Amino acid sequence: MLRFALAPDGAVVPDIRRKLPGRGVWTSLSAEAVRRAASRGAFARAFRAKANAPADLAGDVDALLERDALQSLSMANKVGLVIAGAFKVDSAIADDGVAVLIQAADGAADGLAKRERALRSRPDDGTAVARLNLFSSHQLGLALGKANVIHAALKSGAATSAFLARAERLRCFRATEANATWKTGGGDASASSPATNERTDELAEKPTIRIGNERNEQ
């Protein structure tokens, strides 16, 4: 789920950390869901106030989730859990010391294939190793304080788990959903497929508002 808050000037503000004060409106974790909610005026109905959702609200959310994940990767690097560089990653795979394998989105396919073969040669066929290709080599380099990074890996640890959770949120948000749903109205309010828009609009006008740990039916 994604939370949105309403700024004093009426702007709809993504709240990916769920910490902004005031009434919150929630959507499913989907770029398509956010685009639909913004284009159909669902935020204004849910907030029951003037709510200006920018045309590229989904892009704003994507940028925030991406930055959050990269900052988490940087933290994992600072505590010594990140391995960067093809040879170092290969050595870590051979030593069974990899929990996450990262390939830059702009990296060559043959490099990824080589490391996949190495992972599959392990006793567990590498099934326990998470794979990520969400970031460009430039983004990885900035996060790790190095020149462009094509291949990286992470060892097990709390910071690795935190990074994986954030990366998974980003992956889910970007995933294509043929029948994406969206929820509006401050809490666990309405959810509907595009085929039932009338029901969605009706429920969006009568949201469930979540304030702190309380839920109040409107």
Secondary structure, 3 states (H helix, E strand, C coil): CEEEEECCCCEEEECCCCCCCCCCEEECCCHHHHHHHHHCCHHHHHHCCCCECCCCHHHHHHHHHHHHHHHHHHHHHHCCCEEECHHHHHHHHHCCCCCEEEECCCCCHHHHHHHHHHHHCCCCCCCCCEEECCCCHHHHHHHHCCCCCCEEEECCCHHHHHHHHHHHHHHHHHCCCCCCCEEECCCCCEEECHHHHHHHHHHHCCCEEEECCEEEEC
